[in-house]
Amino acid sequence: MATSKKVAAVAPVIPTVDPKYCCYRIRAAESKIHRWGLYADQRIPANRKVMEYRGEKIGPKEAKKRGKTPYLFVLDDHWTIDGGVGGSGAELVNHSCVPNLVSRIMKGHIIYMSLRSIRKGEELTVDYNYDQTDETMRCKCGSDGCRGIINRKE
């Protein structure tokens, strides 16, 4: 006599956003740009601190070892933040050639600030500003001003 096993459906693990590092209500959801993204759950005014990019603070040697890790953000000549380890959720902000956020480094912290008013439900985006020394990566932002690549054209 044959027996059958029931296989339980596995729900996708939705990334989390740590509200402790957010100034507005923000949620993670699937993105049209790339895998997961962050979305405003309320209107965000222009020129406001939106959230802090957090994670493990690592030195140059460790940053070089983790070079292919997608969540590395260079803080300065001595430190890099790996948002993939203990991140705030800001590591999920996707690239856009016409972003609604800008990153600012203030007193040793990486802060995402709003460039303009952001509508409730709008995906949060930032220009990654990769330069010509970084691997050339195709852009999928779909904005009217898309450069076609994430790297800055010199």
Sequence and secondary structure as in RCSB ss.txt:
>XXXX:A:sequence
MATSKKVAAVAPVIPTVDPKYCCYRIRAAESKIHRWGLYADQRIPANRKVMEYRGEKIGPKEAKKRGKTPYLFVL
DDHWTIDGGVGGSGAELVNHSCVPNLVSRIMKGHIIYMSLRSIRKGEELTVDYNYDQTDETMRCKCGSDGCRGII
NRKE
>XXXX:A:secstr
                  GGGBSS EEEEE SSSSEEEEESS B TT EEEEE  EEE HHHHHHTTT TTEEE 
SSS EEETTTT  SGGG EE SS SEEEEEETTEEEEEESS B TT B EE   B TTS   B     TT  SBS
B   
